[in-house]
Amino acid sequence: MQQLPHITVATVVERDGKFLMVKEKSNGRIVYNQPAGHLEENETLLAAAKRETLEETAWQINIRFLLGVYQYTSSDNGISYVRHCFIADAIEPRTESPLDEDIIEAVWLRPEAIQQLESELRSPLVLQAIRDYLSGIAFPLSVIS
């Protein structure tokens, strides 16, 4: 039986030349990722992106643009993911908000540091999103209906 793709969201949050990333446990490995997660039932893509970013980093964000929609099939589990990646501004940290249990810490990293961590990234989409952002890709949120 064919499995349907998993719908996910992610945010690219840049501040002072650094990107908000999460160091997390995934399938027995320690990896780096943008704040990201699955769309929940009856949730909009934007609400999911804000929720996941808060749960994984304790940062509130303001979503400004759609960066892109990416599809990736994981070699670890064979699952296909359709990732909706957004560009957001960091508003403020909510230090009283506990991080999700699989999150080790939220970190701010320069693009060069993310490139050096390529073998430790959760998927190739992490670096692709950074490259797309740095190239100036940004779609208005009105493309989502």
C-alpha positions, 0 to 999 in steps of 0.5 A, a space after each residue: 500500500 502506497 503511503 501518502 506524503 507527510 505535509 510539513 512546515 519549516 521557517 527560515 529566520 535570519 537575524 544579524 547574519 545568523 539563522 535560527 536552527 535547532 539541534 535535535 535527536 532524530 532516528 538515533 542521531 544528533 542533527 541540525 534543522 530549521 524549526 520544522 514539523 508536521 501540519 496538524 489536523 485543522 491547522 493552517 500552514 502559517 499557524 503550524 509554522 508559528 507553532 513549530 517554531 515556538 515549540 522548538 526554539 521558544 521564539 515567537 515569529 512573524 511570517 513574511 514570505 513563502 520561500 518555497 515548497 520542497 519535496 524530499 523522500 528520506 533514505 532513512 524511512 522511505 517517507 516522502 515529505 512535502 515541506 512548506 518553507 517560510 521566511 520569518 522575523 524573530 519577534 521575541 524569545 519566550 523563555 518560559 516556553 519549554 522546548 519539544 523533548 527531542 530538541 537539544 537546543 536552539 542555536 543561531 548559526 552563520 551560513 558558513 557554519 551550516 555549510 560545514 555541518 552538511 553531513 549533520 543536517 536532517 535533510 538536504 532541504 535544510 541547506 537548500 532553503 538557506 541557499 534559496 533564501 540567500 539568493 533572494 527567493 521570496 513569494 508573497 503569502 497571498 500565493 497560499 489560499 
